[in-house]
Amino acid sequence: MTEQQTDTATPEAPQAPEAAETTDAQAAPEAPEAAEALVAARVPEAAAAAEAPGAVEVPEAAEAPAAAEVPEAAAATETAAVPDAPQPTDLPTAPLTDLPTAPPTPPRRTLRAVLRWTAAVVVFAGLGTGTALGITAMERTDVPGLATENDGRWAYPKLSPPALPAGAPRPFTEGNDGEVHHADLRKLLLPAPAGAKQDPKLNGGWAETEQYLAMYPKESATKLRQAIAESALRHVASRGWTAPDGTVARIHLLRFNSVAFAEEYKDDALQVGSPEEILPVGVEEGHKADADTGEISVPFLSVYAYDETEPFGAEQTRWAYVQAGDTLGVITLSRKGGVPVVPFQQTVALQTQLLG
């Protein structure tokens, strides 16, 4: 029996179950059925122990005496203590990380934050769209950062040529070789700019000759009065205003019977462009201001512009003559401290266009 046990402890795994059954049967022939169950339960453990790498390191001599010294009573006791079924602790368990988990439910605080941010985005998107539409609908000069810097120009209303009598041609066109203005002369006057205070005596209607001559010194006015009586002057239309910056503007349109009379009055009476030119009242010396009107170009019209030479008195005067066929335009701007160049250029250019 000792030799059989020794053979059972050898590493030969396939013969281990049969040797174990034989040895247990000879050692306890009268053992109850529990002993057979114990043997059946222990055989796999022995096989596993034989296959494990650690079992090879145990010497055969050490295992033989231990098997011989096991009494039958001890075997029966061990058989009785073996449970019928494996304990729950012997069951394989899967790691917790491998178990499927349900998606976390977002807390209500997170949902409220998402809703608030979504509402904020919608509101800002609406404001941005409204702002973009508002800016695109504005004029460039009304947009901050894009507006043209104010250079002092006046805000004149939109201009359009006046209506003509039926069948009457416009001046400087085919069929009007005499360069005659058939439109109402009052409709050819430049309107006052926005914010200007209208002169009640020069309100855009017909004016007396003396109202026009008031812009010259008395001695010069006497000479001009005689020239007008000999030049067949037909009408005088005048308009005057005071701009918000204090500039006083006066425009007189003189219509003669023909182009020849108009040019004769300009050249012989006023002596425009000569050293003996008659100067407006209050002006002691003047000079041509070609730079002020150099960009004004209207076909068949001539522009003569002048500035009061410095040093001037309490106020400065700028004036211009516009020769337009049978009509002569006289424009004067006066202001304490000096007349701005831009409004002067603007006024002369617009009045010239209306006469052209």
Buried (B, 14 or more C-beta within 10 A) or exposed (E): EEEBBBBBBEEEBEEBBEBBBBBBEEBBEEBEEBBBEBBEBBBEEBBEBBEEEEBEEEEEEEBBEEBEEEEEEEBBEBBEEEEEEEEEEEEEEEEEEEEEEEEEEEEEEEEEEEEEEEEEEEEEEEEEEEEEEEEEEEEEEEEEEEEEEEEEBBEBEEEEEBEBEEEBEBBBEEEBEEBBBEBBBBBBBBBBBEEBEBBEEBBBEEBEBEBBBBBBBEEBBEBBBEBBEEBBBBBBBBBBBBBEBEBBBBBBBBBBBBBEBBBBBBEEBBEBEEEEBBBBBBBEEBEEBEEBBEEBEBEEBEBBBBBBEEEBEEBBBBBBBBBBBBBBBBBBBBBEEBBBBBBBBBBBBBBBBBBB
